[in-house]
Amino acid sequence: MHKHDKQSENLLTRRSFIKGSAGAVVAASCIGTILKGETPEARGQQAAGTAVLARVPMRVLANAPYIDARINDHGPFTFGLDTGSMNSPLARELAETMGFDSRPTVRTGQPTVFTVGSITTLSTVKASFTSFANLWALPGTRIYGDIGYNALKDFVVEFDYTGGIFTVYDPTRFEYNGGGTVLPATWFMNYDPQIDGEIAVPGLPPIKTKFTLDTGAGGTVISAPLVAAHDLAKHVVAIMPAPRSAPLADGVNGIVFDTVTARIDAIHIGPYDLKRPLVALSRDTQGTFAMAEVGINLGGNVLRRFKVIVDYPRQRVILEPNARLHHPFPADASGLVLTATGDDFKTFIVHGVVPKSPADEAGFREDDVITAIDGEPATTYALWQIQDLFKDTSRARRVTITRAGATLTKTIKPRPLA
């Protein structure tokens, strides 16, 4: 599932709802070195190291993980890692670049091989395609597809957000001896890992629920039935104000999600308490977020506070906290809703302005084009990085814009909006 969340909080950044193609197994390789040390975490790495099949660099963009992989001996190309996708869909717009036939009826279902790492064991997947164009602006790069459940289901996979490493383990040899917490898991719709937990909101007792792990989503969404059952819109710490502009397309094939961004007291999972997290309250009446079984869709703004290990064959999830565990959950503090256009996604346009926000007070208008921030060319950044700048309330920002052919400079003083 992918969502810009009014382009301000990075709550959902990417997720596919494709549910119908044949399975695949990600290609694996034995690369990298085994880390040594005396800590429980290091001992766990040593024990797991003998089971390593593939270990490759992982980039985290707008809270979502990406790796480079080859497909049918073309590439490498950038793919998302998405536990929230049943299959591994490919970008329709880039099919020919990846070497596929231009005719959809010919290329769909074509046997396809992913190659991950330099020494690989190849596997075959039946190619399926969907539109990814709406997903490219936020990370500032073209995403060629997702590697989802059908590519991961036979393995133990590890997302090391702070180390920037994605690892695939042989499940018959994998043994975890680290310092994290092992949690039993079930599979939502037979593909998406779920674990038990609860949330805390003002004025209500703790709410027990399922958390559906979605590495492809940048943020966390409370499903519409759970929102309605507890009237959560009236029991939150704060709600983010929204602009009057129309919502942006959020996902594959132009999906738009209906959500309100809010802050709650806490998320409790196992022994871990996450204070004042930012979440999206779904108001969808159809689709995945309208399903009570989803509970809470747990995305990257929470997951990146851990090393996340999903052991598909043993049906368990391992959460190993990192230095980010107790970091605050930042939110937009500017009131600017931005989009990025152009072949390089470096033309940053004001899509909306929250009334009475710092951006409104500074005189920003819809369709202003941001060309520099504090004297630094805007082309230095991707969209998500500009959003991050405007979450910092410790300093004012001098923003250069163009409007109707004129160049203007605005000073914006970010302050907490939720």
C-alpha positions as CSV (number, residue, x, y, z in Angstrom):
1,M,0.0,0.0,0.0
2,H,1.3,3.4,-0.8
3,K,0.2,6.7,0.6
4,H,1.7,10.2,0.7
5,D,-0.6,11.1,3.7
6,K,-1.3,14.7,2.4
7,Q,2.5,14.7,1.6
8,S,3.3,15.7,5.2
9,E,3.9,12.7,7.5
10,N,5.1,9.9,5.2
11,L,2.6,7.7,7.0
12,L,2.2,5.3,4.1
13,T,4.7,5.3,1.4
14,R,4.1,2.3,-0.7
15,R,2.0,-0.9,-0.7
16,S,0.6,-3.1,-3.4
17,F,-2.8,-4.7,-3.1
18,I,-2.2,-7.2,-5.9
19,K,-3.6,-10.5,-4.8
20,G,-3.7,-12.9,-7.7
21,S,-0.4,-14.0,-9.3
22,A,1.7,-17.1,-9.0
23,G,4.4,-17.4,-6.3
24,A,8.1,-16.8,-6.5
25,V,11.2,-17.4,-4.5
26,V,13.7,-14.7,-4.1
27,A,17.1,-15.6,-5.5
28,A,19.7,-16.0,-2.8
29,S,23.5,-15.8,-2.4
30,C,26.1,-16.3,0.3
31,I,27.9,-13.0,0.5
32,G,29.3,-10.8,3.3
33,T,31.0,-11.6,6.5
34,I,29.9,-12.9,9.9
35,L,30.1,-10.3,12.6
36,K,31.8,-11.3,15.8
37,G,31.4,-9.9,19.4
38,E,30.3,-10.7,22.9
39,T,26.9,-9.1,23.1
40,P,23.7,-11.1,22.7
41,E,23.1,-9.4,19.4
42,A,26.5,-10.3,18.1
43,R,26.1,-13.9,19.2
44,G,22.8,-14.0,17.4
45,Q,24.5,-12.7,14.3
46,Q,27.1,-15.4,14.5
47,A,24.6,-18.2,15.0
48,A,22.5,-16.8,12.1
49,G,25.5,-16.2,9.9
50,T,26.0,-19.8,9.0
51,A,22.4,-19.7,7.5
52,V,23.0,-16.7,5.3
53,L,22.0,-17.1,1.7
54,A,22.0,-13.5,0.6
55,R,23.0,-10.3,2.2
56,V,22.7,-7.1,0.2
57,P,22.6,-3.3,0.8
58,M,19.2,-1.9,1.7
59,R,18.2,1.7,1.3
60,V,15.5,3.2,3.5
61,L,13.7,6.0,1.7
62,A,10.7,7.6,3.4
63,N,10.7,4.8,5.9
64,A,10.4,2.1,3.2
65,P,13.2,-0.4,2.3
66,Y,14.5,-0.9,-1.2
67,I,17.2,-3.1,-2.8
68,D,18.7,-3.4,-6.2
69,A,18.1,-6.7,-8.0
70,R,18.4,-8.1,-11.6
71,I,15.4,-9.5,-13.5
72,N,15.9,-11.9,-16.4
73,D,19.5,-10.8,-16.6
74,H,18.5,-7.1,-17.0
75,G,19.3,-4.4,-14.5
76,P,20.0,-4.0,-11.7
77,F,16.8,-2.1,-10.9
78,T,15.3,-0.8,-7.7
79,F,12.6,-2.9,-6.1
80,G,10.7,-2.4,-2.9
81,L,10.6,-5.0,-0.1
82,D,7.0,-5.4,0.8
83,T,5.7,-7.9,3.4
84,G,2.3,-6.3,2.7
85,S,2.1,-7.5,-0.9
86,M,0.8,-11.0,-1.7
87,N,2.9,-11.2,-4.9
88,S,5.8,-9.4,-6.6
89,P,4.2,-7.0,-9.1
90,L,6.3,-5.2,-11.7
91,A,5.9,-1.6,-12.9
92,R,3.8,-1.5,-16.1
93,E,5.5,1.7,-17.1
94,L,9.0,0.2,-17.1
95,A,8.1,-3.3,-18.5
96,E,10.1,-2.8,-21.8
97,T,13.1,-1.3,-19.9
98,M,13.2,-4.6,-17.9
99,G,13.2,-6.5,-21.2
100,F,9.6,-7.5,-21.4
101,D,7.5,-7.6,-24.6
102,S,5.6,-4.4,-25.2
103,R,2.3,-6.4,-25.6
104,P,0.6,-6.9,-22.2
105,T,-1.0,-10.1,-23.4
106,V,2.4,-11.5,-24.2
107,R,4.4,-10.4,-21.2
108,T,1.8,-11.2,-18.5
109,G,2.5,-14.6,-17.0
110,Q,6.0,-14.8,-18.6
111,P,8.4,-16.9,-16.5
112,T,10.7,-14.4,-14.8
113,V,13.8,-14.7,-12.6
114,F,14.9,-12.3,-9.9
115,T,18.6,-12.2,-9.0
116,V,19.6,-10.8,-5.6
117,G,23.3,-10.5,-4.8
118,S,26.3,-11.5,-6.8
119,I,26.2,-15.3,-6.4
120,T,22.6,-16.4,-6.7
121,T,20.2,-19.3,-6.7
122,L,17.6,-18.4,-9.3
123,S,13.9,-18.9,-9.0
124,T,11.0,-18.3,-11.4
125,V,8.0,-16.1,-11.0
126,K,5.1,-15.5,-13.4
127,A,5.3,-11.8,-14.3
128,S,2.4,-9.5,-13.3
129,F,2.2,-5.8,-13.9
130,T,0.5,-2.7,-12.3
131,S,1.1,1.0,-12.4
132,F,3.8,2.3,-10.1
133,A,4.0,5.8,-11.4
134,N,2.3,7.4,-8.4
135,L,4.9,5.9,-6.1
136,W,8.0,7.5,-7.6
137,A,7.7,11.1,-6.5
138,L,8.2,10.6,-2.8
139,P,11.4,8.5,-2.8
140,G,12.6,10.5,-5.9
141,T,13.4,7.5,-8.0
142,R,11.7,5.0,-10.3
143,I,10.6,1.8,-8.5
144,Y,10.5,-1.2,-10.8
145,G,8.3,-3.3,-8.7
146,D,7.9,-5.0,-5.3
147,I,9.3,-8.1,-3.9
148,G,6.5,-9.5,-1.8
149,Y,5.2,-12.6,0.0
150,N,5.5,-15.1,-2.9
151,A,9.2,-14.2,-3.1
152,L,9.8,-14.4,0.7
153,K,7.6,-17.1,2.0
154,D,10.1,-19.9,1.9
155,F,12.8,-18.0,3.9
156,V,13.7,-16.2,7.0
157,V,14.2,-12.5,6.0
158,E,15.8,-9.7,8.0
159,F,15.4,-6.0,7.6
160,D,18.2,-4.1,9.3
161,Y,17.0,-0.5,9.1
162,T,19.9,1.1,10.8
163,G,22.6,-1.1,9.3
164,G,21.1,-0.8,5.8
165,I,21.2,-4.5,5.1
166,F,18.6,-7.0,3.9
167,T,19.4,-10.6,4.6
168,V,17.8,-13.9,3.4
169,Y,18.4,-17.0,5.6
170,D,18.1,-20.7,5.0
171,P,15.2,-21.5,7.4
172,T,16.6,-25.1,8.0
173,R,19.8,-23.6,9.4
174,F,18.6,-20.4,11.0
175,E,18.8,-20.1,14.7
176,Y,18.1,-16.9,16.6
177,N,20.1,-16.2,19.7
178,G,20.0,-12.4,19.8
179,G,18.6,-9.9,22.3
180,G,15.3,-9.3,20.7
181,T,11.8,-10.6,21.3
182,V,10.3,-13.6,19.5
183,L,6.6,-13.2,18.8
184,P,4.3,-15.8,17.4
185,A,2.6,-14.7,14.2
186,T,-0.4,-15.5,12.1
187,W,-1.0,-14.6,8.4
188,F,-3.7,-12.2,7.4
189,M,-5.2,-13.5,4.2
190,N,-2.5,-16.2,4.2
191,Y,0.3,-13.9,3.3
192,D,0.7,-10.9,5.7
193,P,2.4,-11.5,9.1
194,Q,0.3,-10.4,12.1
195,I,1.3,-10.1,15.8
196,D,-0.6,-9.2,18.9
197,G,-0.4,-5.9,20.7
198,E,-2.5,-3.0,21.9
199,I,-2.8,0.7,21.7
200,A,-3.5,3.3,24.3
201,V,-5.7,6.4,23.8
202,P,-7.0,9.0,26.2
203,G,-10.1,8.1,28.0
204,L,-10.3,4.5,27.1
205,P,-8.8,1.2,28.5
206,P,-6.0,-0.4,26.4
207,I,-7.3,-1.7,23.1
208,K,-6.1,-5.1,22.1
209,T,-5.7,-5.7,18.4
210,K,-3.7,-7.4,15.7
211,F,-0.8,-5.6,14.1
212,T,-0.3,-6.4,10.4
213,L,3.4,-6.0,9.4
214,D,3.8,-3.9,6.2
215,T,7.4,-3.1,5.4
216,G,6.1,-1.4,2.2
217,A,4.2,1.2,4.1
218,G,6.0,4.2,5.5
219,G,3.6,4.7,8.3
220,T,1.0,3.1,10.5
221,V,-2.8,3.0,9.8
222,I,-5.6,2.0,12.1
223,S,-8.3,0.2,10.1
224,A,-11.7,1.8,9.7
225,P,-13.6,-0.8,11.7
226,L,-11.3,-0.4,14.7
227,V,-11.6,3.4,14.4
228,A,-15.4,3.1,14.4
229,A,-15.6,0.5,17.1
230,H,-13.9,2.8,19.6
231,D,-14.8,6.2,18.2
232,L,-11.1,6.9,18.0
233,A,-11.4,10.2,16.3
234,K,-12.7,11.5,19.6
235,H,-10.0,9.7,21.7
236,V,-6.7,10.9,20.3
237,V,-4.0,13.1,21.7
238,A,-4.2,15.4,18.6
239,I,-5.3,15.5,15.0
240,M,-3.2,16.9,12.2
241,P,-4.9,19.8,10.4
242,A,-5.4,19.2,6.7
243,P,-5.4,21.6,3.7
244,R,-8.4,22.4,1.6
245,S,-6.8,21.0,-1.5
246,A,-7.9,17.7,-3.0
247,P,-6.0,14.6,-1.7
248,L,-3.2,13.3,-3.8
249,A,-3.2,9.8,-5.3
250,D,-1.7,7.5,-2.8
251,G,-0.9,4.1,-4.3
252,V,-0.6,1.7,-7.2
253,N,-3.1,2.4,-10.0
254,G,-3.8,5.8,-8.5
255,I,-5.5,4.6,-5.3
256,V,-6.5,7.3,-2.9
257,F,-7.0,6.5,0.8
258,D,-9.4,8.4,3.1
259,T,-7.6,9.0,6.4
260,V,-7.1,11.5,9.2
261,T,-3.6,11.8,10.7
262,A,-3.5,11.7,14.5
263,R,-1.4,11.1,17.5
264,I,-2.3,8.5,20.1
265,D,-0.8,7.8,23.6
266,A,1.1,4.7,22.8
267,I,1.6,1.4,20.9
268,H,2.4,-1.6,23.0
269,I,4.0,-4.7,21.3
270,G,5.6,-7.4,23.4
271,P,7.8,-5.6,26.0
272,Y,8.1,-2.4,23.8
273,D,6.2,0.8,24.5
274,L,6.2,3.4,21.8
275,K,5.0,6.8,23.1
276,R,2.9,9.3,21.2
277,P,3.1,7.6,17.8
278,L,1.7,9.2,14.6
279,V,-1.0,7.1,13.0
280,A,-3.6,7.5,10.2
281,L,-7.2,6.8,11.2
282,S,-8.8,5.1,8.2
283,R,-12.2,6.2,7.0
284,D,-12.2,3.9,4.0
285,T,-15.5,2.0,3.2
286,Q,-13.9,-0.5,0.9
287,G,-10.5,-2.1,0.3
288,T,-8.0,-3.5,2.8
289,F,-8.3,-0.7,5.4
290,A,-12.1,-1.3,5.6
291,M,-11.4,-4.9,6.8
292,A,-11.7,-5.5,10.6
293,E,-9.1,-8.3,10.3
294,V,-6.3,-5.9,9.5
295,G,-6.4,-4.3,12.9
296,I,-3.5,-1.9,12.6
297,N,-1.3,-1.8,9.6
298,L,2.2,-1.4,11.0
299,G,4.5,0.5,8.8
300,G,8.0,1.9,8.6
301,N,7.6,4.7,11.1
302,V,7.4,2.0,13.8
303,L,9.2,-0.9,12.1
304,R,12.4,1.1,11.5
305,R,12.9,1.3,15.3
306,F,13.8,-2.4,15.2
307,K,15.8,-5.0,13.3
308,V,12.8,-6.9,11.9
309,I,13.1,-10.6,11.2
310,V,10.2,-12.5,9.6
311,D,10.5,-16.3,9.9
312,Y,7.9,-17.4,7.4
313,P,8.3,-21.2,7.8
314,R,8.1,-21.0,11.6
315,Q,5.4,-18.4,11.6
316,R,7.1,-15.9,13.9
317,V,8.3,-12.4,14.0
318,I,11.4,-11.2,15.8
319,L,11.8,-7.6,16.9
320,E,15.2,-6.4,18.0
321,P,15.2,-2.8,19.1
322,N,17.7,-0.3,17.8
323,A,18.8,3.2,18.9
324,R,15.7,4.7,17.3
325,L,13.3,2.8,19.7
326,H,12.4,5.8,21.8
327,H,12.9,8.6,19.3
328,P,9.9,11.0,18.9
329,F,7.5,10.4,16.0
330,P,8.0,13.6,14.0
331,A,5.1,15.2,12.0
332,D,5.0,18.0,9.5
333,A,5.4,21.4,11.3
334,S,5.0,23.6,8.3
335,G,1.5,23.1,6.8
336,L,2.9,22.6,3.4
337,V,1.6,19.8,1.2
338,L,4.1,19.2,-1.6
339,T,4.4,17.1,-4.7
340,A,7.3,16.4,-7.0
341,T,7.2,16.4,-10.8
342,G,9.6,16.2,-13.8
343,D,11.6,13.3,-15.1
344,D,13.9,13.5,-12.1
345,F,11.2,14.3,-9.5
346,K,13.0,17.5,-8.6
347,T,10.3,20.1,-9.4
348,F,8.7,20.7,-6.0
349,I,5.2,22.2,-6.2
350,V,3.0,23.3,-3.4
351,H,-0.1,21.2,-3.7
352,G,-1.9,22.6,-0.6
353,V,-1.4,24.9,2.4
354,V,-3.0,24.2,5.8
355,P,-5.0,27.2,7.0
356,K,-3.4,29.2,9.9
357,S,-0.3,27.1,9.6
358,P,3.3,28.5,9.5
359,A,3.2,28.1,5.7
360,D,-0.1,30.0,5.5
361,E,1.3,32.7,7.7
362,A,4.4,33.0,5.6
363,G,2.3,33.6,2.5
364,F,2.7,30.3,0.6
365,R,0.1,29.5,-2.1
366,E,-0.9,26.5,-4.1
367,D,1.3,26.1,-7.3
368,D,4.3,27.9,-5.8
369,V,7.5,26.1,-6.9
370,I,10.2,25.6,-4.3
371,T,13.6,26.2,-5.9
372,A,15.9,26.5,-2.8
373,I,15.9,26.0,1.0
374,D,18.3,28.0,3.1
375,G,20.3,28.8,0.0
376,E,20.6,25.1,-1.0
377,P,19.1,24.2,-4.4
378,A,16.0,22.2,-4.0
379,T,17.3,19.7,-6.5
380,T,19.7,18.6,-3.8
381,Y,16.8,16.8,-2.1
382,A,14.2,14.1,-2.8
383,L,10.6,15.0,-1.8
384,W,10.7,12.9,1.4
385,Q,13.9,14.8,2.5
386,I,12.3,18.2,2.1
387,Q,9.3,16.9,4.1
388,D,11.8,15.9,6.9
389,L,13.3,19.4,6.9
390,F,9.9,20.8,7.6
391,K,9.4,18.6,10.6
392,D,12.3,20.3,12.4
393,T,10.8,22.9,14.8
394,S,14.2,24.1,16.1
395,R,14.9,26.6,13.3
396,A,13.2,28.8,10.7
397,R,13.7,28.0,7.0
398,R,14.3,30.5,4.3
399,V,12.5,29.2,1.2
400,T,13.0,30.5,-2.3
401,I,10.0,30.0,-4.6
402,T,8.9,31.0,-8.1
403,R,5.3,32.3,-8.6
404,A,3.9,33.5,-11.9
405,G,7.4,34.1,-13.2
406,A,8.6,36.0,-10.2
407,T,11.2,34.8,-7.6
408,L,10.2,35.3,-4.0
409,T,11.8,34.4,-0.6
410,K,9.6,33.3,2.3
411,T,10.7,32.6,5.8
412,I,8.7,29.8,7.5
413,K,8.9,29.1,11.2
414,P,7.8,25.5,11.8
415,R,5.9,24.7,15.0
416,P,4.2,21.5,16.2
417,L,0.8,21.0,14.5
418,A,0.0,17.8,16.4
